[in-house]
Amino acid sequence: MTAALPTRTRAAVLRAFGEPIVIEDMPVPARIEAGGLLVEIVACSLCGTDVHCWEGSLDLKLDLPLILGHEMAGRIIAIGEGADTDSAGQPLRLGDRVIWTHAFCGQCAMCARHRPAMCPNRKAYGHVSAENWPYLMGGFAQHAYVLPGSGRVRVPDSVPDELASMASCALRSVVNAVEQAGRVGPEHTIVVQGAGPLGILATGLFSQAGAGRVLTIGAPAARLELARAFGADDVVSLEDVPDPADRLAIVRQATGGLGADLVAEFSGHPAAFAEGVAMAGPGARYLVVGQLGAGTVEVAPGAITKKNLTVIGSFSGDVSHYHKALAIIERLAGRLPFDRLISGRYPLGQVNEVIDRMRSFQEIKPVLYAS
């Protein structure tokens, strides 16, 4: 079933890394294949990965020209055959809002092992060429196409557009990471490296999970203040404590000289990895989430062996984490100030300004609106 479909739409197209993004008129697919959806973008929040994609510094395959944006929510305007329920079995109708995953093949070894984020054939929104059908494979646009291989979840009525958008990448990545980290309890001291959106959200989820103490490291001061609002017991400013040795001393002092029970890296800076290994105590877990670039760092492998560390890499998430992210926003809205992460709201035409503001740390989680 379909609504009256537009034939053209506006999108912000990246044609050269590091160059200004241009608003262009793009074709809308004339047909919706079985299992597909066409949506009108209601909000697209920006992720730090979008900035790295624009720079060309992300260590992932990108096909120019492309429409950036992979953290978005859309309102359904056309439904392909057999696509009238979401991945949780909830009915879908025209006008419903959804968030959706990257598209997976469902036929490879990783998909068979229920690890779709590792699918070698996945089609990632914000990474796929806009020159090929179905064209609309990014959130910096008025419309987007949801492929049949993309999991999708209906957004509850109580969740605002911009928070639903944030749930589709930032929060689902944190939900997956916290789940992979395993149990935390009152006996555990946790160090969170990074006070960007992911680090702040992780601070909140670890605190709500019952961690005995959460210490968040990052900058600038406004982000650390927000980390406290999300439940950080202590914060360490990179601006006030620029020497890694001094930061390590603070962590050891806070843990009776042992080091943290769990260190969670959300900073994206390669140097943070070596620092996190040093901060981890004997038998600790080290959760690594932010390292998607090509940077390197020198680490003595013996430090991992002698401390008996468990190192956990966490990337993206599956549709269950999208569903859980929305549920968390519903259930914890009175305890965690999710809305304070939304730092600005901008029309699509200001996309270049918003990217510049993110690069200069003037924004935490800005949102683009195409309509």
ZIHULIN-V435482 format. One record per residue. RES is the residue in three letters. PSI is psi in degrees with one decimal (999 if undefined). NEAR is the number of other C-alpha atoms within 12 Angstrom. D_CENTER is the distance of its C-alpha to the mean C-alpha in Angstrom with 1 decimal. Layout:
res=[RES;RES]
psi=[PSI;PSI]
near=[NEAR;NEAR]
d_center=[D_CENTER;D_CENTER]
//
This chain:
res=[MET;THR;ALA;ALA;LEU;PRO;THR;ARG;THR;ARG;ALA;ALA;VAL;LEU;ARG;ALA;PHE;GLY;GLU;PRO;ILE;VAL;ILE;GLU;ASP;MET;PRO;VAL;PRO;ALA;ARG;ILE;GLU;ALA;GLY;GLY;LEU;LEU;VAL;GLU;ILE;VAL;ALA;CYS;SER;LEU;CYS;GLY;THR;ASP;VAL;HIS;CYS;TRP;GLU;GLY;SER;LEU;ASP;LEU;LYS;LEU;ASP;LEU;PRO;LEU;ILE;LEU;GLY;HIS;GLU;MET;ALA;GLY;ARG;ILE;ILE;ALA;ILE;GLY;GLU;GLY;ALA;ASP;THR;ASP;SER;ALA;GLY;GLN;PRO;LEU;ARG;LEU;GLY;ASP;ARG;VAL;ILE;TRP;THR;HIS;ALA;PHE;CYS;GLY;GLN;CYS;ALA;MET;CYS;ALA;ARG;HIS;ARG;PRO;ALA;MET;CYS;PRO;ASN;ARG;LYS;ALA;TYR;GLY;HIS;VAL;SER;ALA;GLU;ASN;TRP;PRO;TYR;LEU;MET;GLY;GLY;PHE;ALA;GLN;HIS;ALA;TYR;VAL;LEU;PRO;GLY;SER;GLY;ARG;VAL;ARG;VAL;PRO;ASP;SER;VAL;PRO;ASP;GLU;LEU;ALA;SER;MET;ALA;SER;CYS;ALA;LEU;ARG;SER;VAL;VAL;ASN;ALA;VAL;GLU;GLN;ALA;GLY;ARG;VAL;GLY;PRO;GLU;HIS;THR;ILE;VAL;VAL;GLN;GLY;ALA;GLY;PRO;LEU;GLY;ILE;LEU;ALA;THR;GLY;LEU;PHE;SER;GLN;ALA;GLY;ALA;GLY;ARG;VAL;LEU;THR;ILE;GLY;ALA;PRO;ALA;ALA;ARG;LEU;GLU;LEU;ALA;ARG;ALA;PHE;GLY;ALA;ASP;ASP;VAL;VAL;SER;LEU;GLU;ASP;VAL;PRO;ASP;PRO;ALA;ASP;ARG;LEU;ALA;ILE;VAL;ARG;GLN;ALA;THR;GLY;GLY;LEU;GLY;ALA;ASP;LEU;VAL;ALA;GLU;PHE;SER;GLY;HIS;PRO;ALA;ALA;PHE;ALA;GLU;GLY;VAL;ALA;MET;ALA;GLY;PRO;GLY;ALA;ARG;TYR;LEU;VAL;VAL;GLY;GLN;LEU;GLY;ALA;GLY;THR;VAL;GLU;VAL;ALA;PRO;GLY;ALA;ILE;THR;LYS;LYS;ASN;LEU;THR;VAL;ILE;GLY;SER;PHE;SER;GLY;ASP;VAL;SER;HIS;TYR;HIS;LYS;ALA;LEU;ALA;ILE;ILE;GLU;ARG;LEU;ALA;GLY;ARG;LEU;PRO;PHE;ASP;ARG;LEU;ILE;SER;GLY;ARG;TYR;PRO;LEU;GLY;GLN;VAL;ASN;GLU;VAL;ILE;ASP;ARG;MET;ARG;SER;PHE;GLN;GLU;ILE;LYS;PRO;VAL;LEU;TYR;ALA;SER]
psi=[146.8;153.2;174.9;121.1;142.2;157.3;-20.1;157.1;162.5;139.1;152.0;113.2;129.2;118.1;-16.9;132.8;134.4;-3.4;158.9;140.9;141.0;136.4;122.6;158.4;123.0;151.8;147.6;133.8;133.9;-16.1;149.6;115.4;163.7;130.1;-7.1;166.0;149.3;130.5;153.1;123.3;124.9;-22.4;140.6;106.7;149.8;141.2;152.7;-28.8;-33.1;-40.2;-43.8;-36.1;-46.2;-40.7;-26.0;18.1;-0.4;135.6;53.5;157.4;128.0;133.7;102.9;152.5;152.3;160.9;113.5;170.2;117.1;5.6;88.2;163.9;144.9;155.9;128.4;128.1;-8.4;140.2;122.6;164.4;131.5;6.9;29.0;13.6;154.0;-175.1;-7.5;8.0;6.7;139.2;145.1;136.7;160.6;134.8;-17.7;149.1;144.0;156.1;157.0;156.9;170.5;163.6;133.2;153.4;-30.3;8.3;4.3;176.0;-38.4;-39.9;-39.5;-28.4;10.4;39.6;61.3;-26.5;-21.0;5.2;121.9;-13.6;12.0;148.4;114.3;127.5;138.9;-0.8;-7.7;143.3;136.3;-0.9;-15.8;147.5;136.7;18.7;-50.3;73.1;37.2;160.2;-12.3;66.2;169.2;-29.3;157.1;155.1;129.0;112.8;154.9;-31.9;3.5;124.9;150.2;147.3;130.6;137.3;127.5;148.5;-28.1;-9.6;119.5;156.8;-48.6;-32.1;-33.2;-41.4;-47.8;-34.7;-26.1;-7.3;-66.0;-54.0;-38.0;-32.6;-39.7;-40.8;-45.8;-45.2;-45.9;-37.5;-43.7;-30.4;-28.1;-172.3;138.7;147.1;-175.7;-16.2;-2.6;135.0;127.8;133.2;125.6;118.9;113.3;131.6;33.2;-171.5;-43.3;-43.2;-38.8;-44.0;-41.5;-40.3;-45.4;-43.8;-38.8;-40.0;-45.6;-25.9;-8.4;18.3;142.8;-37.2;133.6;124.5;123.1;131.6;130.9;-161.1;162.1;-173.2;-36.9;-34.9;-36.0;-34.8;-40.6;-37.4;-39.4;-40.0;-26.1;1.4;5.6;130.8;-32.9;152.7;151.7;123.4;127.2;-26.3;-40.3;-26.8;76.2;-18.1;121.5;-33.4;-37.1;-36.7;-39.6;-40.4;-37.9;-43.9;-42.6;-38.1;-36.8;-14.9;23.4;26.4;-7.3;-39.7;169.3;151.0;-29.9;127.1;131.1;114.5;116.9;16.7;-34.9;-4.7;124.9;-37.0;-23.9;-26.1;-50.2;-39.0;-38.8;-39.0;-40.9;-35.3;-21.0;139.8;177.7;132.0;13.3;170.7;140.5;113.1;120.0;115.1;-34.8;-3.1;86.5;-1.2;-177.7;6.7;157.7;163.0;151.7;125.3;137.1;111.5;-27.5;-26.1;-35.6;-43.8;-51.2;-26.7;-6.6;46.2;147.7;115.9;126.2;118.0;137.3;124.1;126.5;-130.2;170.2;-177.3;-27.0;-31.9;-28.8;-44.6;-44.4;-36.8;-43.5;-40.6;-38.1;-42.6;-42.1;-46.5;-28.1;10.8;-30.3;-10.4;-31.6;131.9;66.6;-38.2;-23.9;-15.1;-24.3;106.2;-16.4;154.4;126.8;148.9;158.2;-35.6;-13.8;20.9;-39.8;-38.5;-40.9;-41.3;-41.0;-39.9;-35.8;-40.1;-27.0;14.1;27.6;-11.8;146.9;-57.5;81.5;157.7;135.3;139.3;125.2;-25.3;999]
near=[24;24;21;15;23;23;16;19;28;32;41;39;41;38;26;19;23;18;18;21;34;25;26;24;21;31;27;32;29;21;25;30;24;19;28;35;49;48;44;41;46;38;46;50;53;52;41;40;39;44;35;30;38;38;25;25;20;23;17;21;22;30;27;25;30;41;48;52;49;46;49;52;53;46;36;40;32;39;35;29;18;20;33;29;24;35;29;21;14;18;21;33;27;26;24;32;37;52;54;54;44;41;34;32;26;25;17;18;17;19;21;15;13;19;25;32;34;26;27;21;20;27;32;39;42;45;37;33;26;36;20;18;20;31;37;47;50;48;51;55;52;43;45;52;52;49;36;32;31;33;36;45;41;40;43;27;17;18;28;25;37;41;43;46;48;47;55;51;49;47;42;41;41;44;41;38;39;46;27;27;31;23;20;27;19;17;16;31;39;52;54;54;55;41;43;44;48;47;50;48;52;49;51;42;41;43;36;26;26;21;30;26;34;44;47;51;47;43;31;26;22;24;36;37;28;35;45;31;26;38;34;39;28;29;41;37;28;26;17;17;19;15;15;27;17;19;31;33;23;27;38;25;16;28;27;14;18;24;35;44;45;47;51;53;48;43;37;30;25;26;24;37;38;27;36;43;45;39;46;42;35;26;24;35;37;43;41;41;39;40;33;28;25;16;17;16;18;14;18;15;17;12;24;25;17;17;25;19;28;27;28;27;26;30;30;39;37;38;37;31;36;43;37;32;42;41;27;33;37;24;18;23;22;12;18;29;26;40;31;26;38;33;29;28;26;28;27;37;26;24;39;29;23;35;40;25;22;29;23;15;24;22;31;40;45;41;40;42;36;31;20]
d_center=[31.7;30.7;30.9;32.5;30.1;29.8;30.8;28.9;25.8;24.3;21.3;20.1;20.9;20.3;23.5;23.7;21.2;21.6;23.8;23.4;21.6;24.2;24.3;26.0;27.7;26.2;27.8;26.6;27.3;30.7;30.1;27.5;27.8;28.1;24.9;23.1;22.2;22.4;20.4;20.8;17.5;17.7;14.7;12.0;9.8;9.1;6.4;8.3;8.2;10.2;12.6;13.1;13.7;16.2;17.8;18.1;17.1;14.3;16.0;15.2;17.6;17.5;20.4;21.7;22.3;19.0;17.2;13.9;11.0;8.6;7.1;10.5;13.3;16.8;20.3;22.3;25.3;26.4;26.3;27.5;29.9;28.7;25.3;26.5;24.5;20.9;19.6;20.7;24.1;23.9;25.9;24.5;26.6;26.7;25.1;22.5;18.9;16.3;12.7;12.6;11.4;12.3;16.1;17.7;21.4;22.4;25.3;24.4;24.7;21.0;20.8;24.0;22.7;19.8;17.2;16.0;12.9;15.9;17.9;19.7;20.3;16.9;16.4;13.0;12.5;12.7;14.5;17.7;21.0;21.9;25.5;25.5;25.6;23.7;22.7;20.0;16.9;14.5;13.5;15.7;18.7;20.9;20.5;18.4;19.7;18.2;19.7;21.7;19.6;16.4;16.0;16.0;16.1;18.3;17.0;19.5;21.8;21.1;17.4;17.3;15.8;13.4;12.1;11.9;9.8;7.3;7.7;6.9;3.2;2.7;6.0;6.4;5.1;7.4;9.8;10.3;10.8;13.1;14.9;15.5;16.8;19.6;21.8;21.9;25.0;27.3;28.6;25.4;24.3;20.7;19.6;16.0;15.7;13.7;13.7;10.7;8.4;7.0;10.7;12.0;10.3;11.4;14.7;15.1;14.6;16.8;19.3;19.5;20.0;23.1;22.6;25.8;24.3;21.0;21.2;18.4;19.0;17.8;18.9;20.0;22.0;20.4;17.0;19.1;20.9;17.8;17.0;20.6;20.1;17.4;19.9;20.3;23.9;24.1;22.3;23.3;23.1;22.7;25.0;27.6;27.4;26.8;28.6;26.6;29.9;30.1;26.6;27.5;30.7;29.0;26.9;30.1;32.1;29.7;30.0;33.8;33.4;31.5;27.9;24.8;24.5;20.8;18.9;15.0;13.8;10.6;12.5;12.3;16.1;18.3;20.9;18.8;19.3;23.1;23.0;20.9;23.5;26.2;24.8;24.6;27.8;30.0;28.5;25.0;21.6;19.2;15.5;13.8;10.1;9.8;12.6;11.9;14.8;18.4;19.8;22.1;23.6;26.8;26.7;29.8;29.1;31.9;29.8;27.6;30.8;32.9;30.3;29.6;25.8;23.4;20.5;17.4;14.8;11.5;9.5;7.1;9.2;12.1;13.2;14.5;11.1;10.5;14.0;13.8;10.9;13.3;16.2;14.9;14.7;18.2;19.7;18.5;18.7;22.0;20.9;17.7;17.5;14.2;16.0;16.6;13.0;13.8;15.8;17.4;18.1;19.4;21.2;20.0;23.0;21.6;18.6;20.2;20.9;17.4;16.2;19.2;18.4;14.9;16.7;19.3;17.0;18.5;15.3;12.5;10.6;13.2;13.6;15.7;18.4;20.4;23.3]
//
